[in-house]
Structures are given as structure tokens and as C-alpha cells.
Amino acid sequence: MPIADDVYSHPKTSDIWSQPDPLQNTDAWGSRARRPHAGRTGQRAKRAIPSGGQDLASALLRIGIELRTYSAEQVKQQEYVKELTAARRKAEQKVQALDAMQERVAAGLVALRNANNRIMELASLNVNWDSYGAYPITAKAVATSTAILLELQEHILVERHAISMMTFIAPLADGGLQLEWECESDQLELEILGDGSIGYVHLRNGVVESSREGDADPLTLTDAITLIETICGFEEEKAAAR
């Protein structure tokens, strides 16, 4: 039976046909798709971080950056303080070493002057000064001994090289002189013979380490000074003061 045109034109019927097809708003599985609410979503995004919250977040970010910068500056400052403290301690140690060396230099010069006076006294001894027929101190022995003292004085003044003080000066029966130094466990004896030749004996803890006979294998003046500085010099103080 043909459908009359009046059916489509009926008010109620036209309303039915004008409704949207529900199948057009479903996904592939037939479930009804939900339209996005762009307007609501935008409103929610705006409400998530209000203008006051943005200012607070920016302030917190700035504070964090400032704190990191401050911490880095603090670390640099602490490192600088450590370096400054180490440099000051090193400078104080140098000053102490210089003071100690100055004291030893002054004492060494006084000792050399006293030694020179002692040599001059011994040079006035007469024949048989020991009552066993000893010879008087020869001019060559006095000259060699005085030259050693002058060389030591020059090293002390020019090189600021402190030397242990001479502990003993004695006349020898052949007209010579004996000069002695005691340096902790070391003992050095220089024998200046009547003819001016130089021999030595080096003892450590009472045991002979080395020796040379002045009449057979004499030392030169330079060798004698080097020997004294090697055994009785304060090289550690000289190095610490550099």
C-alpha cells in the first residue's frame, strides 16, 4: 500500500524523521561517542593555574634560582677561605723558618768571632807549652784556620747558610790546630797541621764514617768548607725559607 504523502507531512511524523541518527554518533564498536566540550575544557585549563598561582610559581622559580646561585657563591667563598688559610699557614711557616735561621746565623757569627779570638790566643803559645816538647802554633796553621773561619763567615752572610757552632779548638803538638763541630749524632774534627795541610775525621755515633790524613791526602780549603756544610749545615732551614 503506498504511503501517502500526508504521512511525511504530519507534524509528529516529521519530528521523528528530523531527529539525528544515533548511529552517526557512535564509534566503530557501537558505543556512543561523547562530544568533547572544548569550551568547558578551556575553562578548566584556565581555572587550573589562576593568575595569582602563576605569580607564585614564578616567584618560587626565582627563589630556587637565587638559592642555587647563593649556594654556588658560598662554595666558592669557602674554597677561597681554604686557599687563603693554607697560604697564610705557609707564610707563617716561612717566617718561622727565617726567624730560626736568623737566630742560627747570628749565633754562628758570634761563634766564629769567638773561634777567631781563641785561635789568636793559641797562636801566642810558646815552645813546650804542654811540657812535653810541643811546638808553638805555626803561622801557616793560624792562616789556614783563619781562612776557614772567613770562608764560613762569607757563606753565612751571603748565602744565609747557618752552620752548627764550633764546639772545640785545641793546639796540636806539631804546631797545628784541631777544630771540632758536634752536629747531633755527627762529629767532625778538622786537623790543621803545622805546614797548613788539612785532614779530617768524621764520626757518627762515635764510629768513624770517613777520614783523610792531612800529610798524605790533604783537603783543599774548598773541600773543607763543603765538608763542614754537608755535615753541620742546616739545609732543611735553608730550603724551607725559599
C-alpha positions in Angstrom: 0.0 0.0 0.0 1.6 3.2 -1.0 2.4 5.6 1.8 0.6 8.8 1.5 2.4 11.9 1.3 0.5 13.1 4.2 2.3 10.8 6.5 5.6 12.6 5.9 4.0 15.9 6.2 2.3 15.1 9.5 3.7 17.1 12.3 4.5 14.2 14.7 5.9 12.2 11.9 8.1 15.0 10.6 9.5 15.4 14.1 10.5 11.8 14.2 12.3 11.9 10.9 14.0 15.1 11.8 15.8 13.6 14.9 19.5 13.0 14.3 20.5 9.4 13.6 22.1 7.9 16.8 24.3 5.6 14.7 26.1 8.6 13.3 27.3 9.5 16.8 28.8 6.1 17.6 32.3 4.7 17.3 33.4 1.5 15.4 32.3 -0.7 18.3 28.8 0.8 18.5 29.4 2.7 21.7 28.1 6.1 21.9 30.8 8.7 21.4 30.9 11.6 23.7 31.5 15.0 22.2 34.3 17.0 23.6 33.4 20.0 25.4 36.0 22.4 24.2 34.6 25.3 25.9 34.5 23.6 29.3 38.0 22.2 28.8 39.3 25.6 28.1 37.6 27.0 31.1 39.1 24.2 33.3 42.6 24.9 31.9 42.2 28.5 32.8 41.0 27.7 36.2 43.9 25.2 36.9 46.5 28.0 37.3 44.9 31.3 38.1 46.9 34.5 37.7 47.8 34.5 41.4 49.2 31.0 41.1 51.3 31.9 38.1 52.9 34.7 40.1 53.6 32.4 43.0 55.1 29.8 40.7 57.3 32.4 39.1 58.4 33.7 42.5 59.2 30.2 43.7 61.2 29.6 40.5 63.2 32.8 41.0 63.8 31.9 44.7 65.1 28.5 43.6 67.5 30.1 41.1 68.7 32.6 43.7 69.2 29.8 46.2 71.3 27.8 43.7 73.3 30.9 42.9 73.8 31.7 46.5 74.9 28.1 47.2 77.5 28.3 44.4 78.8 31.5 45.7 79.1 30.0 49.2 81.1 27.1 47.9 83.4 29.5 46.0 83.8 31.6 49.2 84.6 28.5 51.3 87.2 27.4 48.8 88.8 30.9 48.7 88.9 30.9 52.6 90.6 27.5 52.5 93.2 28.7 50.0 93.8 31.8 52.0 94.2 29.9 55.2 96.7 27.5 53.5 98.7 30.4 52.1 98.7 32.2 55.4 99.9 29.0 57.2 102.7 28.5 54.6 103.7 32.1 55.0 103.8 31.7 58.8 106.0 28.6 58.4 108.4 30.5 56.2 108.6 33.3 58.7 109.3 30.9 61.5 112.0 29.2 59.4 113.5 32.5 58.6 113.5 33.5 62.3 115.1 30.2 63.3 117.8 30.6 60.6 118.4 34.2 61.6 119.0 33.1 65.1 121.4 30.4 64.0 123.2 32.8 61.6 123.6 35.3 64.5 124.8 32.6 66.8 127.1 31.2 64.1 128.7 34.6 63.5 129.3 35.0 67.3 130.8 31.5 67.4 133.1 32.3 64.5 134.3 35.5 66.2 134.9 33.6 69.4 136.8 30.9 67.5 138.9 33.5 65.8 139.8 35.0 69.2 140.6 31.6 70.5 143.0 30.9 67.6 144.7 34.2 68.3 145.2 33.2 71.9 146.6 29.8 71.0 149.0 31.5 68.5 150.8 33.1 71.4 151.8 29.7 72.9 155.5 29.2 73.5 157.6 26.1 72.9 157.0 23.2 75.2 153.5 24.6 76.1 152.4 21.1 77.1 155.7 20.4 79.0 156.3 17.5 76.6 158.3 19.5 74.0 155.4 20.7 71.8 156.0 23.2 69.1 154.3 26.6 69.1 151.4 27.1 66.7 152.8 27.9 63.3 151.8 30.9 61.2 150.6 28.5 58.4 148.3 26.7 60.8 146.9 30.0 62.0 146.5 31.3 58.4 144.6 28.1 57.3 142.4 28.1 60.3 141.5 31.8 59.9 140.8 31.3 56.2 138.4 28.5 57.1 136.6 30.8 59.5 136.4 33.6 56.9 135.0 31.3 54.3 132.4 30.1 56.7 131.5 33.7 57.6 131.1 34.6 53.9 128.8 31.6 53.4 126.7 32.6 56.4 126.4 36.2 55.4 126.0 35.8 51.6 124.1 32.5 51.3 122.4 32.8 54.7 123.5 29.3 55.4 123.6 28.5 59.1 126.4 26.3 60.4 126.5 24.5 63.7 128.7 26.3 66.2 132.3 25.1 66.6 132.5 23.3 69.9 136.2 22.9 70.4 139.6 24.3 69.4 142.8 22.8 70.6 146.5 23.1 69.8 148.4 20.2 68.4 151.9 19.2 69.4 153.3 19.6 65.9 152.3 23.3 65.8 148.9 22.7 64.3 145.3 23.2 65.4 142.3 21.0 65.8 138.8 22.4 65.1 135.7 20.4 66.1 132.0 20.5 65.4 129.3 18.4 67.0 126.1 18.2 65.0 123.5 16.0 66.7 124.8 12.4 66.1 127.7 13.6 63.9 131.1 14.9 65.0 133.6 16.5 62.7 137.3 17.0 63.5 139.5 19.2 61.2 143.2 18.8 61.8 145.2 21.8 60.6 148.8 20.6 60.6 151.9 22.8 61.2 152.5 23.1 57.4 148.9 24.2 56.8 147.6 21.0 55.3 144.1 19.9 56.3 143.0 16.4 57.4 139.7 15.3 58.9 137.8 12.6 60.8 134.1 12.2 60.6 132.3 10.2 63.3 128.7 9.2 63.6 127.5 8.0 67.0 131.2 7.6 68.0 132.0 5.4 64.9 134.4 6.7 62.2 132.5 7.3 59.0 135.4 8.7 56.9 138.8 10.3 57.3 141.7 11.7 55.4 145.3 12.3 56.6 146.5 15.8 56.2 150.1 14.8 55.5 149.2 12.1 53.0 146.0 13.2 51.2 145.2 16.7 52.4 141.9 18.5 51.7 141.7 21.8 49.9 140.1 24.8 51.5 137.1 24.4 49.3 136.8 20.7 50.2 137.0 21.6 53.9 134.2 24.2 53.6 132.0 21.7 51.7 132.6 19.0 54.3 131.6 21.3 57.1 128.4 22.5 55.3 127.5 18.9 54.4 127.8 17.5 57.9 126.9 20.5 60.0 124.8 22.7 57.8 121.1 23.3 58.3 119.9 22.6 54.7 116.3 22.0 55.8 116.0 25.5 57.1 117.6 27.0 54.0 115.1 25.0 51.8 112.1 26.0 54.0 112.9 29.7 53.7 112.9 29.7 49.9 
